[in-house]
Amino acid sequence: MKTLILSDIHGNLPALEAVLQQEENYDACLFLGDVVDYGPFPKECISFLKREMDFGVIGNHDNALAYDVDCGCRGDFKRFSEETRAWHKSLVEKEELAFLRSLQPLTQISIDGDSLFLAHASPQGDLFHYLLESEVDQALDGITAQIVLLGHTHIQFHRRVGNTLVVNPGSVGLSRDGWQACYAVLQSGMVSLKRISYEVDKTISALWDCPISRDSKEGLSRVLRGEWKA
């Protein structure tokens, strides 16, 4: 059984399409949160999840859009998030908001005999903490799953802590460790971290047609190209 693991799509349809073209045959799709904010294609990306997602959790940006609250994101990205979210809010319809609200912060599942624990930022249910690879040992209190899947940092890693494998697939739509679309695949009990090039200029071109400030367009374009320095 092949399971596709996606996180932090952030409205970047060209990046998502590149992943799906590379991994067109999969049996299940898991989502670790944040389908909206930053990118120019929120509705298309939500539509994909509504069709294809088998299990998923809510991200801090999904939560902010769904409930009209602060996203709690890092300060240098906050302006980008607020401007794109105001625009996304004008686009999404009631059923799309209902879909985001249906997502929970945590879920534990079993796939092909493996126990998996899904969270966006922290296994304890915090939507906002940027959990570094070096911190995961202390974050697993009470978690007994064989595999813990996390997103939020937009940085890929996998780390074994005792009998538990902790995996962050990175970000499909707004990677912070390069510019490619990042994701993971679970197959036969093994998790593989993957990344693939996509038509980033297509995303940037669509972004420049969005009703946000020039500063945010320039900043997000730099992030998408892997040029952003905090």
C-alpha positions, 0 to 999 in steps of 0.5 A, a space after each residue: 500500500 502506498 500512502 502520499 503524505 502532504 503538508 503546507 500546500 498553501 494555495 500553490 497548485 503548480 507545486 501540488 500538480 507536480 507532486 501528483 504527476 510524480 506520484 499519480 498512483 497512491 492508495 491513501 492521502 494524508 494531509 498535515 495542515 495548511 492548505 490556504 494562505 500565501 498562494 494564489 490557488 486556495 480554492 483549487 487546493 481545497 477542492 483537491 483535499 475534499 476529493 482525495 484526502 483520506 485523513 488530515 488535520 487542521 493547520 494554523 493558517 486553516 484555523 485562522 481562515 476558518 475561525 477568523 482568528 490570528 494565525 500565530 505565524 512567524 513575524 517575517 511572514 505575518 504580513 504575507 499571511 494577513 494579506 493573502 488570507 483577507 483575499 482568500 476569505 473573499 474567495 472561499 465558499 461556505 462548504 469550503 469553510 465547513 471543510 476546514 472546520 471539520 479538520 481536527 488538530 490531532 488524529 491517530 490512525 492505522 494504515 497497512 498495520 502501522 499506527 500513525 499519529 498526525 499533527 500540524 505543529 506539535 504532537 501535543 496539539 499546539 498549532 503554533 510551535 515551530 518544533 525543531 528536529 532537535 526538540 522532538 525527543 521531549 515532544 512525544 510524551 504519551 505518544 505510542 504510535 509507530 510513526 508521528 507525522 508533523 508539518 508547520 516548519 516547512 523543513 523536511 526531517 525524519 528522526 527516530 526516537 526509541 521505537 517511534 519515527 518522527 517525520 516532517 515531509 516539508 512543505 508542498 507549496 512554500 518550502 523553506 529548505 530550497 524551492 522545490 515541492 516537498 512531500 513524503 511517501 509511506 510504503 511497506 512500513 518505510 517513509 521516504 522524504 521526496 522533493 520535486 521541481 515544479 513551474 515556480 514561475 507559474 505560481 509567481 505569475 499568478 501571485 502577481 495578479 492577486 490583490 495584495 501589496 507589491 511588497 508582499 508579492 515581492 517577498 513571497 516571490 523570493 520565498 518561492 524561489 528559495 531566496 528568502 532570508 529571515 
